[in-house]
């Protein structure tokens, strides 16, 4: 095993500092007692207490969390089904069109996606609000879930399914007892990516949102233009904590699935 050189260590340290040092500073200054976000005046929970009375900011955070949970769940179901269709159904009619529709949003600018969805909702006479943003986020994030699950299915050992079918297991039960547990880590990773993309989105949400569906990124962007308030540091720290908990939970699920489906375990479930 090669020892890491000082150049590699310094490069990695600078890269991690570039990525995470601003986040660390944001978290620290969320406990700043001063109203000026650039002047340190000691530790305090003052801005978290004031955030509790900021109904507009809390409502935006709650809308964002609901959107992320719904769109990530819907995108995971649809993306998994699309991945199974692309991998298992061979060269069916319309496969090229389906593949193109799935991969196109991955490389298309978000402003084009947001504008096209806005024109669609206006032409269909759909009032913009929570559900239009949820549909937009599901449409975008489903593509990422499909790619992740499809890559897992391509490396999947099909002989495990064949063995289950040979032992008399029905196809539907084979999918839920053999296939689904083995691809569950990929599904969980896809859900986590869809969840974080929905939390982070600003462009598409700004095109498809309406009254009563202001997301947290839109709220923060509108207030930052007038100056950064200490409450923004506090709400961002809380959102970081939510994402960290979600990442840890998904990691535990993946680790549990990998340990629970070692060789010999699948045959015992059939």
C-alpha positions as CSV (number, residue, x, y, z in Angstrom):
1,X,0.0,0.0,0.0
2,X,1.4,3.4,-1.1
3,X,1.8,6.1,1.5
4,X,0.1,9.3,0.9
5,X,2.5,12.1,-0.1
6,X,2.3,15.6,1.5
7,X,1.1,16.9,-1.9
8,X,-1.9,14.5,-1.8
9,X,-2.7,15.3,1.8
10,X,-2.5,19.1,1.2
11,X,-4.7,18.8,-2.0
12,X,-7.3,16.8,-0.2
13,X,-7.3,19.1,2.8
14,X,-7.7,22.2,0.6
15,X,-10.5,20.5,-1.4
16,X,-12.4,19.6,1.8
17,X,-11.8,23.1,3.2
18,X,-13.1,24.7,0.0
19,X,-16.3,22.5,0.2
20,X,-17.1,22.4,3.9
21,X,-15.4,25.5,5.5
22,X,-18.2,27.8,4.4
23,X,-20.8,25.4,5.8
24,X,-18.9,25.3,9.2
25,X,-18.7,29.1,9.3
26,X,-22.5,29.3,8.6
27,X,-23.2,26.9,11.4
28,X,-21.0,28.7,13.9
29,X,-22.4,32.1,13.0
30,X,-25.9,30.8,13.5
31,X,-25.0,30.9,17.3
32,X,-23.7,34.4,17.0
33,X,-25.2,36.9,19.5
34,X,-24.7,39.9,17.2
35,X,-27.2,41.0,14.6
36,X,-24.3,41.6,12.2
37,X,-23.6,38.3,10.6
38,X,-19.9,39.2,10.0
39,X,-19.2,40.4,13.6
40,X,-18.7,37.8,16.3
41,X,-20.2,38.8,19.7
42,X,-20.3,35.5,21.6
43,X,-22.4,32.4,21.7
44,X,-26.2,32.7,21.8
45,X,-29.4,30.8,20.8
46,X,-31.1,34.2,20.2
47,X,-31.7,33.7,16.5
48,X,-33.1,30.2,16.9
49,X,-35.6,31.7,19.4
50,X,-36.5,34.5,17.0
51,X,-36.8,31.9,14.2
52,X,-39.5,30.1,16.1
53,X,-41.6,33.2,15.8
54,X,-40.9,33.8,12.1
55,X,-44.0,32.2,10.6
56,X,-43.1,32.9,7.0
57,X,-39.7,31.2,7.2
58,X,-41.1,28.2,9.1
59,X,-44.0,27.8,6.7
60,X,-41.5,27.9,3.8
61,X,-39.4,25.2,5.5
62,X,-42.4,23.0,6.1
63,X,-43.6,23.4,2.5
64,X,-40.1,22.4,1.3
65,X,-39.9,19.3,3.5
66,X,-43.4,18.2,2.4
67,X,-42.4,18.8,-1.3
68,X,-39.2,16.9,-0.9
69,X,-40.8,13.9,0.8
70,X,-43.6,13.6,-1.7
71,X,-41.6,14.2,-4.8
72,X,-38.8,11.9,-3.7
73,X,-41.2,9.1,-2.9
74,X,-43.1,9.5,-6.2
75,X,-39.9,9.8,-8.2
76,X,-38.5,6.6,-6.5
77,X,-41.5,4.5,-7.4
78,X,-41.7,5.8,-11.0
79,X,-38.0,5.7,-11.5
80,X,-37.7,2.2,-10.3
81,X,-40.5,1.0,-12.6
82,X,-38.9,2.8,-15.5
83,X,-35.5,1.2,-14.7
84,X,-37.1,-2.3,-14.6
85,X,-38.8,-1.7,-17.9
86,X,-35.6,-0.5,-19.6
87,X,-33.5,-3.4,-18.3
88,X,-35.9,-6.4,-18.3
89,X,-38.3,-5.8,-21.2
90,X,-35.6,-5.8,-23.9
91,X,-36.1,-3.8,-27.1
92,X,-39.8,-3.1,-26.9
93,X,-41.6,-0.6,-29.1
94,X,-41.0,2.9,-27.8
95,X,-37.9,2.0,-25.8
96,X,-35.8,4.6,-27.5
97,X,-38.4,7.3,-27.0
98,X,-38.7,6.4,-23.3
99,X,-34.9,6.4,-22.8
100,X,-34.6,9.8,-24.5
101,X,-37.4,11.3,-22.3
102,X,-35.7,10.0,-19.2
103,X,-32.2,11.1,-20.0
104,X,-33.1,14.5,-21.5
105,X,-33.8,16.3,-18.2
106,X,-30.4,15.2,-17.0
107,X,-28.6,17.5,-19.5
108,X,-31.3,20.1,-20.1
109,X,-30.9,23.4,-18.3
110,X,-33.3,23.8,-15.4
111,X,-34.6,27.1,-16.7
112,X,-35.8,25.4,-19.9
113,X,-37.5,22.7,-17.9
114,X,-39.1,25.2,-15.6
115,X,-40.4,27.4,-18.4
116,X,-41.8,24.4,-20.4
117,X,-43.6,23.2,-17.3
118,X,-45.0,26.7,-16.7
119,X,-46.3,26.8,-20.2
120,X,-47.8,23.3,-19.8
121,X,-49.6,24.3,-16.6
122,X,-50.9,27.5,-18.1
123,X,-52.1,25.8,-21.3
124,X,-53.9,23.1,-19.2
125,X,-55.5,25.7,-16.9
126,X,-53.9,24.3,-13.8
127,X,-53.5,26.7,-10.9
128,X,-50.0,26.8,-9.7
129,X,-49.3,25.8,-6.2
130,X,-48.0,22.9,-4.1
131,X,-49.0,20.2,-6.5
132,X,-47.5,21.8,-9.6
133,X,-44.1,22.1,-7.8
134,X,-44.4,18.6,-6.6
135,X,-45.1,17.3,-10.1
136,X,-42.2,19.4,-11.5
137,X,-39.8,18.0,-8.9
138,X,-41.0,14.5,-9.4
139,X,-40.4,14.8,-13.2
140,X,-36.9,16.1,-12.7
141,X,-35.7,13.7,-9.9
142,X,-37.3,10.6,-11.4
143,X,-34.5,10.7,-14.1
144,X,-31.8,10.4,-11.5
145,X,-33.5,7.6,-9.7
146,X,-33.9,5.7,-13.0
147,X,-30.2,6.0,-13.8
148,X,-29.1,4.8,-10.3
149,X,-31.5,1.8,-10.2
150,X,-30.8,0.9,-13.8
151,X,-27.1,0.7,-13.2
152,X,-27.8,-1.7,-10.3
153,X,-30.1,-3.9,-12.3
154,X,-27.5,-4.1,-15.1
155,X,-25.0,-5.7,-12.7
156,X,-27.7,-7.8,-11.0
157,X,-27.2,-11.6,-11.0
158,X,-30.3,-12.9,-12.9
159,X,-29.5,-16.4,-11.8
160,X,-30.9,-15.7,-8.4
161,X,-34.3,-14.9,-9.9
162,X,-34.1,-18.0,-12.1
163,X,-33.3,-20.1,-9.1
164,X,-36.3,-18.7,-7.2
165,X,-38.6,-19.3,-10.2
166,X,-37.3,-22.9,-10.6
167,X,-38.1,-23.5,-6.9
168,X,-41.7,-22.6,-7.6
169,X,-41.7,-19.0,-6.4
170,X,-44.3,-16.9,-8.4
171,X,-42.9,-14.0,-10.5
172,X,-44.4,-11.3,-8.3
173,X,-43.2,-12.9,-5.1
174,X,-39.7,-13.4,-6.7
175,X,-39.6,-9.6,-7.4
176,X,-40.5,-8.7,-3.8
177,X,-38.4,-11.4,-2.0
178,X,-35.3,-11.6,-4.3
179,X,-35.0,-8.6,-6.7
180,X,-36.3,-5.8,-4.5
181,X,-34.2,-6.5,-1.4
182,X,-31.0,-6.7,-3.5
183,X,-31.6,-3.4,-5.3
184,X,-32.9,-1.7,-2.2
185,X,-29.6,0.1,-1.5
186,X,-29.8,1.6,-5.0
187,X,-33.4,2.6,-4.5
188,X,-32.5,4.2,-1.1
189,X,-29.6,6.1,-2.7
190,X,-32.0,7.3,-5.5
191,X,-34.5,8.5,-2.9
192,X,-31.9,10.3,-1.0
193,X,-30.6,12.1,-4.1
194,X,-34.2,13.0,-5.2
195,X,-34.8,14.3,-1.7
196,X,-31.8,16.6,-1.6
197,X,-32.4,17.8,-5.2
198,X,-35.9,18.8,-4.2
199,X,-34.7,20.6,-1.1
200,X,-32.1,22.5,-3.1
201,X,-34.2,23.5,-6.2
202,X,-34.8,27.2,-6.8
203,X,-35.1,27.6,-10.6
204,X,-37.9,25.1,-11.4
205,X,-39.8,26.0,-8.2
206,X,-39.7,29.7,-9.0
207,X,-41.5,28.9,-12.4
208,X,-44.1,26.5,-11.1
209,X,-44.9,27.8,-7.6
210,X,-48.0,29.8,-6.7
211,X,-49.7,31.4,-3.7
212,X,-49.2,29.4,-0.5
213,X,-46.4,27.3,-1.9
214,X,-43.3,29.4,-1.4
215,X,-40.3,27.1,-0.8
216,X,-37.4,27.8,1.5
217,X,-34.8,28.5,-1.3
218,X,-37.2,31.0,-2.8
219,X,-37.8,32.7,0.6
220,X,-34.1,32.8,1.4
221,X,-33.2,34.2,-2.0
222,X,-35.9,36.9,-1.7
223,X,-34.6,38.0,1.7
224,X,-30.9,37.7,0.9
225,X,-31.2,40.4,-1.8
226,X,-32.0,42.8,1.1
227,X,-29.2,41.5,3.3
228,X,-28.4,38.4,5.2
229,X,-30.3,38.0,8.5
230,X,-29.1,35.9,11.3
231,X,-32.3,33.9,11.2
232,X,-31.2,32.6,7.8
233,X,-28.1,31.1,9.3
234,X,-30.3,29.4,11.9
235,X,-32.8,27.9,9.4
236,X,-30.0,26.8,7.1
237,X,-28.3,25.0,10.1
238,X,-31.5,23.2,10.9
239,X,-31.9,22.1,7.3
240,X,-28.4,20.8,7.3
241,X,-29.2,18.8,10.4
242,X,-32.3,17.3,8.6
243,X,-30.2,16.3,5.6
244,X,-27.5,14.8,7.8
245,X,-30.1,12.7,9.7
246,X,-31.6,11.6,6.4
247,X,-28.1,10.6,5.1
248,X,-27.3,8.6,8.2
249,X,-30.7,6.9,8.1
250,X,-30.2,5.9,4.5
251,X,-26.7,4.7,5.2
252,X,-28.0,2.5,8.1
253,X,-30.7,1.1,5.8
254,X,-28.1,0.2,3.1
255,X,-25.8,-1.4,5.7
256,X,-28.6,-3.4,7.2
257,X,-29.8,-4.6,3.8
258,X,-26.2,-5.7,2.8
259,X,-25.8,-7.7,6.0
260,X,-29.3,-9.2,5.9
261,X,-29.0,-10.5,2.3
262,X,-25.7,-12.3,2.4
263,X,-25.4,-15.6,0.6
264,X,-27.8,-18.2,2.0
265,X,-30.3,-15.6,3.3
266,X,-32.3,-15.3,0.0
267,X,-32.8,-19.0,-0.4
268,X,-34.2,-19.1,3.1
269,X,-36.8,-16.5,2.2
270,X,-38.1,-18.2,-0.9
